[in-house]
Amino acid sequence: MSNVRKLIALAAVLALGSVAPASAGTAPETARTREPVSVTLRPPAEKPSMAQRVALGRELIVRFRSGAADRDRAAAHLAAGALVVDRVAGRGLTLVRVPEGVEPAVAMRAYRRSEAVAFVEPNVERPLLETVPNDPLFPELWGLRNTGQAHGLTDPPPPTFPGLSDADIDAGDAWDATTGSSATVVAVIDTGIDLSHPDLAPNLWVNADEIPANGIDDDANGYVDDVNGWDFIDDDAVPQDTDAHGSHVSGTIAAAMNNTIGVAGVCPGCRIMPLRFDLDVFTELRAIDYAIANGAHIINASFGGDVFSKAERNAIGRANDAGILFVAAAGNEFADLDIWIPGLSPSFPAAYDLPGIVSVGASNDYDEIGYFSGCALAGNDFFDCVFSNFGHDAVDLFAPGVDILSTVPGSAYAYFNGTSMASPHVAGVAGLVKSLHPDYTPLQLRNALLNSVDTAENLTLLADGLTLTDGRVNAAAALNASTATTYPVSSGNIQTAQTLRSRANGRVSFPGNVNDVFKKRLRKGARYAVFLDVPRRTDLDLFVWKPGTFQIFQGLRQLAGVSGDGAGRDELVVFKARKAGIYYFHVEAFFDTGRYTLEVARV
């Protein structure tokens, strides 16, 4: 990769409105040509302040320590002035609401003073990572088989446009080996599903231990009549989709095949377990636990937000331990998820550094990073059209996520854009691989996906460190790909932090190796100075993380100090070690590339 400085414009993408399906448009008489996009990434107009804080809502998630007495829990709630709303049974997790007149930050401090409390955090929103369609339908799934055919666009004009031959996941070739097994279950944590859609109903997961509509919890799993899944909003057994997002995602994963109607999913033989959640972490936690308890093999998460959640990360870890691969959409802000931009990046759950997560960005029908086709064809600036997030460490691969046709409520079909549409392509491929290799662990399944990506020369803007693999998922190649771990964890990670004696030299570069992390044991009560020598005109930032940090960008409370003074300025953090232990010293390239010297000294 060239050493020439590459910079980026971070422009958030607004969601598009949805419309009822319309008739397919026709291809224009005169064919238009579209060359693969090649651009130089440029910096944001103004660097966000490092002191920007995350706003707290009025709902909190409280995790009590194992064995905490009921009286101690009650005392903690009383001291915080909070009201109990809900619980996750057996997990020590409680959802509370802070009433008006009580500051959430004050309530959180009160909980932290209780020895019965392991941690407390806001119940943050998890917005859906998708831009909703606004165009007529055209029934061709270029993401599964792209011959260069014209297909409908989410944001015309023109109404249709041809793609690039073979810029697809080779689903047809994979189907020669398997179309998936009914024993393979993909849980979709989303807005629900159209339970009566003719392309979805045949492939709904069925809880064989539950008798329908008898008002009894036959299998004693805590849910009455949960024959096909659960609605964690209305707390009933009817996870009916009222939004379209969950149905669209589900159709891409496992819409029925060869039924002479509609579309086909990537894994048409797999089964969908619909889990309707309230677009927040707490109901997501309940849905994850349901998926664990009821035999799911894969979870699709087409949602995310910029606030780190320990409870969410722990739940995904439990799912991985139970044999479930977690597939997450990377987000739609055209942001580098390896760089901290408060209010924007990273995006979680995609950016958690767990080995059982696959993080997915969006590509288009030319194997370019995802952007709105109609927007680009109309001659608009590239930066006004592109949306997919990326990141060498945080995003693993790309998948089709532009102009994706799939199922929506009312037995209908529509085109959507977004990494929400890319993630289910990967979840479907994971379903095919799991069907062929039911003994694969989540790590083996992830490795098979990563080791088999397409990295053809035409993968414009998918190379140069924008993802871990520099490639796009390939279903046929994944079926029998190596399950060895060939993509090791980078140097920008807590678990691979290098021991620092007093001084270290290194190099960070955007968009590839953006972060370097070092560690050193410090003495309680001593004062330390951390100095980062930055090259002239280069923008590097310095973070110091406290003992107990298990992932960079874990949150403001884990920071012992931070310095981000701008291009060409050396960075300095002076702090007092409040406790003895391992501290982490983190160098970040803020959309820049350069060598550095890092020094830690007692003062």
Helices and strands as residue ranges (DSSP letters): E 59-64, H 70-80, E 83-88, E 93-97, H 104-113, E 117-122, E 150-152, E 160-162, H 171-175, E 185-190, G 201-203, E 230-231, H 245-254, E 271-276, H 281-293, E 298-301, H 310-321, E 325-329, E 357-363, H 373-377, H 382-385, E 397-400, E 404-408, E 412-416, H 419-436, H 442-450, H 475-478, G 494-496, E 498-499, E 503-509, E 515-522, E 527-533, E 540-545, G 556-558, E 559-563, E 571-576, E 581-589, E 593-602
